């Protein structure tokens, strides 16, 4: 991989951005289909869609805070 900090190959178990984005995209598309299905077929369960959206929102904020802490050098592992 051009510009890679690894000389030969990436270490095993390392989650790279392309891998992470594929996983997150799959989860997001799955949630959209399930949320749409629940919203249209089970109106009494719409609270479940709101719960899933809330969990996604909290996870997004947590991921943002975590990545900015690491970018500023506060979360470095020594």
VOROBA-207885 format. One line per 3 residues: their letters; for each residue x, y, z of C-alpha. Coordinates in nm, 2 decimals, decimal comma. Layout:
! VOROBA-207885
A> X:Y:Z; ...
! end
This chain:
! VOROBA-207885
XXX> 0,00:0,00:0,00; 0,16:0,33:-0,11; 0,24:0,57:0,18
XXX> 0,19:0,29:0,44; 0,39:0,32:0,76; 0,43:-0,06:0,76
XXX> 0,74:-0,18:0,58; 0,62:-0,52:0,45; 0,25:-0,56:0,54
XXX> 0,00:-0,44:0,79; 0,00:-0,61:1,13; -0,27:-0,88:1,18
XXX> -0,59:-0,76:1,35; -0,54:-0,39:1,24; -0,86:-0,23:1,14
XXX> -0,80:0,01:0,85; -1,03:0,28:0,72; -1,14:0,09:0,41
XXX> -1,24:-0,22:0,62; -1,41:0,00:0,88; -1,61:0,19:0,62
XXX> -1,73:-0,13:0,46; -1,85:-0,26:0,80; -2,02:0,07:0,89
XXX> -2,18:0,10:0,55; -2,33:-0,26:0,58; -2,46:-0,18:0,93
XXX> -2,61:0,15:0,82; -2,79:0,00:0,52; -2,92:-0,29:0,73
XXX> -3,06:-0,03:0,99; -3,22:0,17:0,71; -3,41:-0,14:0,57
XXX> -3,51:-0,26:0,92; -3,61:0,09:1,03; -3,82:0,14:0,72
XXX> -3,99:-0,20:0,75; -4,07:-0,14:1,12; -4,19:0,21:1,06
XXX> -4,43:0,10:0,78; -4,54:-0,24:0,90; -4,55:-0,20:1,28
XXX> -4,66:0,16:1,37; -4,68:0,06:1,74; -4,31:-0,02:1,73
XXX> -4,19:0,32:1,60; -4,02:0,37:1,93; -3,77:0,11:1,82
XXX> -3,67:0,32:1,52; -3,61:0,62:1,75; -3,41:0,40:1,99
XXX> -3,18:0,28:1,70; -3,14:0,64:1,58; -3,05:0,75:1,94
XXX> -2,79:0,47:1,98; -2,64:0,56:1,64; -2,63:0,93:1,74
XXX> -2,45:0,86:2,07; -2,21:0,63:1,90; -2,13:0,89:1,63
XXX> -2,06:1,15:1,90; -1,85:0,91:2,09; -1,65:0,81:1,78
XXX> -1,59:1,18:1,70; -1,47:1,26:2,06; -1,25:0,95:2,06
XXX> -1,09:1,03:1,72; -1,03:1,40:1,81; -0,87:1,30:2,14
XXX> -0,63:1,07:1,96; -0,56:1,33:1,70; -0,46:1,58:1,97
XXX> -0,23:1,33:2,14; -0,44:1,28:2,45; -0,53:0,92:2,38
XXX> -0,19:0,79:2,27; -0,09:0,45:2,40; 0,27:0,43:2,52
! end
